[in-house]
């Protein structure tokens, strides 16, 4: 099963050149049953990564371009009166898919952003007093422009907490950028990507994470990291219990991709920054500057003994 996941990673890596770590992190997030936030500048491959993942896994894919005038009904769907039936008929929105790309999510208003909360947490949509389940698996990949750019609405903490991981692609190195410039158009490559895994196989792999063993000592380590985030004075608020559960689940997925049936401290450390950095807001230092959350999480990791 995990051999096929590695085949998916290799295939996506042919499209997103030089970003093997980010591709692996994306698969870890999907395997763990979470949602992914891609935070970066426009034009570095966030949309292409999302589409390549969906195609390689044989999953249904929809994309929503978030704008300031987008309404919650544009995402979830709307009931329209049908004269022939003399009744209202619900027309599902683009959220009824297996992989949803919420492109530039922070350009939408908070009201529209909050429309995703139920879908991401409960895997269902409530409209007109009726609750409708979403397809399985359901995976949201949201892209976010830096908040200093014009026309953005920062995601609130409650929304950020619904994303299991937050990663950044960054600029490619010189060799990868040259391969992009001299190679085939990435949009053309997407048209020829065959599925390397079926949705049923992905669901089975997600269910098998329950068999990945986490020892009491490993649980102690996760608890120590959570406690340290609340007590070390780096952050305004520490990690919540839900964040600790997310860290453990992501570590299980990382261990599974490594081919192991148990979690090691190295697995927790591998996913610590993408799972925790977007959940932690740093306190300003006495000089009035704030270190990036990523750097503080790395300091947190060093301060907690294994």
C-alpha positions as CSV (number, residue, x, y, z in Angstrom):
1,X,0.0,0.0,0.0
2,X,2.7,2.5,1.0
3,X,4.7,1.5,-2.1
4,X,1.9,3.0,-4.1
5,X,2.0,6.2,-2.0
6,X,5.7,6.5,-2.8
7,X,4.8,6.0,-6.5
8,X,2.3,8.9,-6.1
9,X,5.1,11.0,-4.5
10,X,7.5,10.2,-7.4
11,X,4.9,11.1,-10.0
12,X,4.0,14.4,-8.4
13,X,7.7,15.1,-8.0
14,X,8.1,15.0,-11.8
15,X,5.6,17.9,-12.0
16,X,6.7,19.9,-9.0
17,X,10.5,19.7,-9.5
18,X,12.8,20.0,-6.5
19,X,10.1,20.0,-3.8
20,X,10.3,16.4,-2.6
21,X,9.9,17.3,1.0
22,X,6.8,19.4,0.4
23,X,5.3,16.6,-1.7
24,X,5.9,14.2,1.1
25,X,4.5,16.5,3.7
26,X,1.3,16.9,1.5
27,X,0.9,13.1,1.3
28,X,1.5,12.9,5.1
29,X,-1.3,15.4,5.6
30,X,-3.7,13.5,3.3
31,X,-2.8,10.1,4.8
32,X,-3.5,11.5,8.3
33,X,-7.0,12.6,7.2
34,X,-6.3,16.3,7.7
35,X,-6.4,19.4,5.5
36,X,-3.5,21.3,4.1
37,X,-2.7,25.1,4.0
38,X,-0.2,26.2,1.4
39,X,1.1,29.7,2.3
40,X,3.3,31.3,-0.3
41,X,3.7,33.9,-3.0
42,X,1.6,33.5,-6.2
43,X,3.3,31.5,-9.0
44,X,5.4,29.0,-7.1
45,X,3.3,25.9,-7.9
46,X,0.6,25.7,-5.2
47,X,-2.3,25.1,-7.6
48,X,-0.2,22.7,-9.7
49,X,0.7,20.6,-6.7
50,X,-2.9,20.3,-5.6
51,X,-4.1,19.2,-9.1
52,X,-1.2,16.8,-9.5
53,X,-2.0,15.1,-6.2
54,X,-5.7,14.7,-7.1
55,X,-4.9,13.2,-10.5
56,X,-2.3,10.9,-9.2
57,X,-4.7,9.5,-6.6
58,X,-7.7,9.2,-8.9
59,X,-9.7,11.7,-6.9
60,X,-12.4,14.0,-8.0
61,X,-11.1,17.6,-8.0
62,X,-12.8,21.0,-7.8
63,X,-11.2,24.4,-7.6
64,X,-12.8,27.6,-6.1
65,X,-11.2,30.9,-6.7
66,X,-11.9,32.9,-3.5
67,X,-12.7,36.6,-3.9
68,X,-14.1,39.3,-1.7
69,X,-17.6,38.9,-3.2
70,X,-17.8,35.1,-2.9
71,X,-20.8,34.0,-0.8
72,X,-21.1,30.9,1.4
73,X,-23.8,29.6,-1.0
74,X,-21.4,29.8,-3.9
75,X,-19.3,27.2,-2.0
76,X,-21.9,24.9,-0.4
77,X,-24.7,25.1,-2.9
78,X,-28.1,26.6,-3.1
79,X,-31.8,25.6,-3.3
80,X,-33.6,26.7,-6.5
81,X,-37.3,26.6,-7.0
82,X,-38.3,24.1,-9.8
83,X,-41.7,25.1,-11.3
84,X,-42.2,21.7,-12.8
85,X,-41.8,20.0,-9.4
86,X,-43.4,22.9,-7.4
87,X,-40.6,22.5,-4.9
88,X,-37.1,23.7,-4.1
89,X,-34.3,21.5,-5.3
90,X,-30.8,21.6,-3.8
91,X,-28.0,22.1,-6.2
92,X,-24.7,21.1,-4.6
93,X,-21.8,23.5,-4.7
94,X,-18.2,22.8,-5.7
95,X,-17.4,21.7,-2.1
96,X,-19.1,18.3,-2.9
97,X,-15.9,16.7,-4.2
98,X,-13.0,14.7,-2.9
99,X,-10.2,17.2,-3.3
100,X,-11.2,20.9,-3.0
101,X,-8.7,23.5,-3.9
102,X,-9.7,26.7,-2.0
103,X,-7.4,29.1,-4.0
104,X,-6.4,32.3,-2.2
105,X,-8.7,31.6,0.7
106,X,-7.7,34.7,2.6
107,X,-9.1,36.9,-0.2
108,X,-12.6,35.9,0.9
109,X,-14.5,37.6,3.7
110,X,-14.7,36.0,7.1
111,X,-18.3,35.0,6.5
112,X,-17.4,32.9,3.5
113,X,-14.2,31.5,5.2
114,X,-16.4,30.3,8.1
115,X,-18.6,28.4,5.7
116,X,-15.8,25.9,5.3
117,X,-15.5,25.1,9.1
118,X,-18.3,22.5,9.3
119,X,-17.2,20.8,6.1
120,X,-13.6,20.6,7.2
121,X,-14.4,19.4,10.7
122,X,-17.5,17.3,10.3
123,X,-17.2,16.3,6.6
124,X,-20.8,17.5,6.0
125,X,-22.7,20.5,4.8
126,X,-25.9,21.8,6.4
127,X,-28.2,23.8,4.2
128,X,-31.9,24.5,4.4
129,X,-32.2,22.5,7.6
130,X,-30.7,19.3,5.9
131,X,-27.3,17.9,6.6
132,X,-25.6,16.4,3.6
133,X,-22.4,14.2,3.9
134,X,-19.4,15.0,1.7
135,X,-17.6,12.4,-0.4
136,X,-14.9,10.2,1.1
137,X,-12.1,10.9,1.3
138,X,-12.5,14.7,1.6
139,X,-9.3,16.8,1.5
140,X,-9.2,20.6,1.5
141,X,-6.1,22.2,0.1
142,X,-6.2,26.0,0.7
143,X,-3.7,28.4,-0.7
144,X,-3.0,31.7,1.1
145,X,-1.1,34.8,0.0
146,X,1.0,36.6,2.5
147,X,-1.1,38.8,4.7
148,X,0.8,41.9,3.7
149,X,-0.6,41.7,0.2
150,X,-3.5,44.0,-0.8
151,X,-7.0,42.6,-0.4
152,X,-6.5,39.8,2.2
153,X,-8.5,38.9,5.3
154,X,-6.3,37.0,7.8
155,X,-7.6,33.6,8.8
156,X,-8.8,33.5,12.4
157,X,-7.2,31.1,14.8
158,X,-10.2,28.8,14.8
159,X,-9.9,28.4,11.0
160,X,-6.2,27.9,11.1
161,X,-6.6,25.1,13.7
162,X,-8.7,23.1,11.2
163,X,-5.7,22.7,8.9
164,X,-3.6,19.8,10.0
165,X,-0.5,21.2,8.3
166,X,0.8,24.4,6.8
167,X,3.7,24.4,4.4
168,X,5.4,26.7,2.0
169,X,6.9,25.7,-1.4
170,X,9.3,28.6,-1.7
171,X,11.4,29.5,-4.7
172,X,13.0,26.6,-6.6
173,X,16.8,26.2,-6.6
174,X,18.7,27.0,-9.7
175,X,18.7,23.4,-11.1
176,X,15.0,22.9,-10.5
177,X,14.2,26.3,-12.1
178,X,16.3,25.5,-15.1
179,X,14.5,22.2,-15.5
180,X,11.2,24.1,-15.4
181,X,12.3,26.6,-18.0
182,X,13.7,23.9,-20.4
183,X,11.0,21.2,-19.8
184,X,7.5,20.6,-20.8
185,X,4.7,23.0,-19.7
186,X,3.4,21.8,-16.4
187,X,-0.2,22.3,-17.4
188,X,0.4,19.9,-20.3
189,X,2.0,17.4,-18.0
190,X,-1.1,17.4,-15.8
191,X,-3.2,16.3,-18.8
192,X,-1.2,13.0,-19.0
193,X,-0.9,12.1,-15.3
194,X,-2.4,8.6,-14.8
195,X,-3.8,7.5,-11.4
196,X,-1.1,5.7,-9.4
197,X,-3.6,4.7,-6.6
198,X,-7.3,4.3,-6.3
199,X,-9.5,6.1,-3.8
200,X,-10.3,2.8,-2.1
201,X,-6.6,2.1,-1.6
202,X,-6.1,5.6,-0.1
203,X,-9.0,5.0,2.3
204,X,-7.6,1.7,3.3
205,X,-4.2,3.3,3.9
206,X,-5.8,6.0,6.1
207,X,-7.6,3.4,8.1
208,X,-4.4,1.4,8.6
209,X,-2.9,4.3,10.6
210,X,-4.7,3.0,13.6
211,X,-2.3,0.1,13.6
212,X,0.8,2.3,13.9
213,X,1.9,2.0,17.5
214,X,2.7,4.9,19.7
215,X,4.4,3.9,23.0
216,X,3.7,5.5,26.3
217,X,7.2,7.1,26.2
218,X,6.4,8.6,22.8
219,X,3.1,10.0,24.2
220,X,5.1,11.5,27.0
221,X,7.3,13.3,24.5
222,X,4.2,14.7,22.6
223,X,2.8,15.9,26.0
224,X,6.1,17.5,26.9
225,X,6.1,19.5,23.7
226,X,2.6,20.7,24.3
227,X,3.3,21.6,27.9
228,X,6.5,23.5,26.9
229,X,4.6,25.5,24.3
230,X,2.2,26.7,27.1
231,X,4.9,27.5,29.6
232,X,8.1,28.7,27.9
233,X,6.9,32.3,27.2
234,X,7.6,32.1,23.4
235,X,3.9,32.1,22.4
236,X,0.7,34.0,23.3
237,X,-1.1,30.7,23.7
238,X,0.2,27.2,23.7
239,X,-0.8,24.1,21.8
240,X,-4.4,22.9,22.4
241,X,-5.3,19.2,23.1
242,X,-6.6,19.1,19.5
243,X,-3.2,20.3,18.2
244,X,-1.4,17.6,20.3
245,X,-3.7,14.9,18.7
246,X,-3.0,16.4,15.3
247,X,0.8,16.2,16.0
248,X,0.5,12.5,17.0
249,X,-1.7,11.6,14.0
250,X,0.7,13.3,11.5
251,X,3.7,11.5,13.2
252,X,1.9,8.2,12.7
253,X,1.4,9.0,9.0
254,X,5.1,10.0,8.6
255,X,6.1,6.8,10.3
256,X,3.9,4.8,7.9
257,X,5.5,6.5,4.9
258,X,8.8,5.5,6.3
259,X,7.6,1.9,6.3
260,X,7.5,1.4,10.1
261,X,4.6,0.1,12.3
262,X,5.6,2.3,15.2
263,X,6.2,6.0,15.9
264,X,9.6,7.3,16.8
265,X,10.6,10.8,18.2
266,X,12.2,11.6,14.8
267,X,8.7,11.3,13.2
268,X,7.3,13.8,15.7
269,X,10.2,16.2,15.0
270,X,9.7,15.8,11.2
271,X,6.1,17.1,11.3
272,X,6.4,19.4,14.3
273,X,6.9,22.7,12.4
274,X,4.2,22.2,9.7
275,X,1.7,21.0,12.3
276,X,2.4,23.5,15.0
277,X,3.9,26.7,13.6
278,X,0.6,28.1,12.1
279,X,-1.2,27.4,15.4
280,X,1.2,29.4,17.6
281,X,1.3,33.2,17.7
282,X,4.7,34.4,18.9
283,X,5.0,37.0,21.7
284,X,7.0,40.1,20.8
285,X,10.4,40.5,22.3
286,X,11.4,43.5,24.5
287,X,12.8,45.1,21.3
288,X,9.4,45.2,19.7
289,X,10.2,42.5,17.0
290,X,8.7,39.1,16.7
291,X,10.6,36.0,15.6
292,X,8.9,33.8,13.0
293,X,6.7,31.0,14.5
294,X,8.8,28.5,12.6
295,X,12.0,29.5,14.3
296,X,10.4,29.5,17.7
297,X,9.0,26.0,17.2
298,X,12.5,24.8,16.3
299,X,13.7,26.4,19.6
300,X,10.9,24.7,21.4
301,X,11.9,21.3,19.9
302,X,15.5,21.9,21.1
303,X,14.4,22.8,24.6
304,X,12.4,19.5,25.2
305,X,14.6,16.5,25.8
306,X,13.6,13.2,24.0
